[in-house]
């Protein structure tokens, strides 16, 4: 039996559009399952895509040998953060079924 990954982001692909994705649980008490596009966003893109139900996440590595980790962008997050920022995936493929 395999154990679920406790840390790090799982690399996967969208089943509809085959775009690469990062999937990770973010948080410890009330965690959210985040499925994010790994493509970094510029500051202008972050403002354009941010919505109440579409968050932007900080993607960082604790070391060169650790997997990338998503973390919350809160009010205390530095505005000059040098880590890439990513957003939740929105599939662009048309649905192929009725249900």
C-alpha positions in Angstrom: 0.0 0.0 0.0 1.4 3.4 -0.9 1.3 6.3 1.4 0.0 9.7 0.4 2.7 12.4 -0.1 2.9 14.6 3.0 4.9 17.4 1.4 5.7 18.7 -2.0 3.6 19.2 -5.0 2.6 16.2 -7.2 3.2 16.6 -10.9 0.2 15.7 -13.0 -1.7 16.7 -16.1 -5.2 18.0 -16.6 -7.4 15.1 -17.9 -9.2 17.4 -20.4 -6.5 19.7 -21.8 -3.3 17.8 -20.8 -1.7 20.9 -19.3 0.9 20.3 -16.7 -0.4 20.8 -13.1 0.9 21.1 -9.6 -1.5 19.4 -7.1 -1.0 19.9 -3.3 -2.8 20.2 0.0 -2.0 23.7 1.4 -2.5 24.3 5.1 -2.5 22.1 8.1 -5.9 22.5 10.0 -8.3 23.4 7.2 -6.3 22.5 4.2 -7.3 23.3 0.6 -6.5 21.0 -2.3 -4.9 23.2 -4.8 -4.5 22.4 -8.5 -2.3 25.0 -10.0 -0.7 25.9 -13.3 3.1 25.7 -12.8 3.7 28.7 -15.2 4.9 31.7 -13.2 2.9 34.9 -13.4 4.1 38.5 -13.7 2.7 41.1 -11.2 0.3 42.4 -13.8 -0.9 38.9 -14.6 -1.5 38.2 -10.9 -3.7 41.2 -10.6 -5.6 40.2 -13.8 -6.4 36.6 -12.8 -7.1 37.1 -9.1 -10.8 36.6 -8.2 -12.6 35.8 -5.0 -12.6 32.0 -5.8 -9.3 32.0 -7.8 -6.2 32.5 -5.6 -2.6 33.2 -6.4 0.0 31.1 -4.6 3.7 31.5 -3.8 5.8 28.6 -5.2 9.0 28.1 -3.3 11.7 25.6 -2.6 13.3 25.3 0.8 16.5 24.0 -0.9 17.7 23.0 -4.3 16.9 19.3 -3.4 13.4 19.8 -2.1 10.2 19.6 -4.1 8.3 22.9 -4.9 5.8 23.9 -2.2 2.7 26.1 -2.6 2.1 28.6 0.2 -0.5 31.2 1.0 0.0 34.8 0.0 -1.2 36.7 3.0 -1.0 40.3 4.1 2.4 39.6 5.6 3.8 38.2 2.3 6.6 40.5 1.1 5.6 42.5 -2.0 9.2 42.0 -3.4 9.1 38.2 -3.0 11.5 36.6 -5.5 9.7 33.2 -5.7 7.4 32.5 -8.7 3.7 33.0 -8.2 1.1 30.7 -9.8 -2.7 30.5 -9.9 -5.3 27.8 -9.8 -5.8 25.9 -13.1 -8.8 26.8 -15.3 -9.2 24.3 -18.1 -9.7 25.7 -21.5 -10.8 22.5 -23.2 -14.5 22.1 -24.2 -16.4 19.4 -22.2 -16.7 16.2 -24.1 -19.7 14.7 -22.2 -23.1 15.8 -21.2 -22.7 14.7 -17.6 
